[in-house]
Amino acid sequence: MAKYAIIENGKVVNTVLAESGYATSQGWVLCENGGIGWDYINGQFVDNRPALPAPAPAPAPTKEQLLAQLQALQAQIQALE
């Protein structure tokens, strides 16, 4: 068994494991690399999927939040004495 791509309008819409004879009869294309969402252009699999946006950095803590953390730590330190 090998991995085959099901292609519609130049786009890989699914991949399946199948025997060569059956896959060929279905018009599926042997797919050693590539996957769903890739393009199939001139007999080549091309990853033209848009890049995922980088996650936004967490906002910096406010002065009030830092002071609250400091007070909580000071209380913990005093409890140890």
URCOR-V503263 format. One record per residue. N is the residue number from 1. RES is the residue in one letter. OMEGA is omega in whole degrees, 0 to 359 (999 if undefined). Layout:
N | RES | OMEGA
N | RES | OMEGA
//
This chain:
1 | M | 179
2 | A | 180
3 | K | 179
4 | Y | 178
5 | A | 171
6 | I | 188
7 | I | 175
8 | E | 179
9 | N | 176
10 | G | 182
11 | K | 176
12 | V | 182
13 | V | 178
14 | N | 172
15 | T | 182
16 | V | 170
17 | L | 183
18 | A | 173
19 | E | 185
20 | S | 183
21 | G | 181
22 | Y | 181
23 | A | 179
24 | T | 180
25 | S | 179
26 | Q | 181
27 | G | 179
28 | W | 185
29 | V | 177
30 | L | 188
31 | C | 178
32 | E | 174
33 | N | 182
34 | G | 182
35 | G | 183
36 | I | 179
37 | G | 178
38 | W | 175
39 | D | 175
40 | Y | 188
41 | I | 178
42 | N | 177
43 | G | 180
44 | Q | 174
45 | F | 184
46 | V | 179
47 | D | 178
48 | N | 179
49 | R | 179
50 | P | 178
51 | A | 177
52 | L | 179
53 | P | 178
54 | A | 179
55 | P | 179
56 | A | 179
57 | P | 178
58 | A | 180
59 | P | 178
60 | A | 179
61 | P | 179
62 | T | 178
63 | K | 181
64 | E | 179
65 | Q | 179
66 | L | 178
67 | L | 178
68 | A | 177
69 | Q | 180
70 | L | 180
71 | Q | 179
72 | A | 178
73 | L | 178
74 | Q | 178
75 | A | 179
76 | Q | 179
77 | I | 181
78 | Q | 180
79 | A | 179
80 | L | 184
81 | E | 999
//
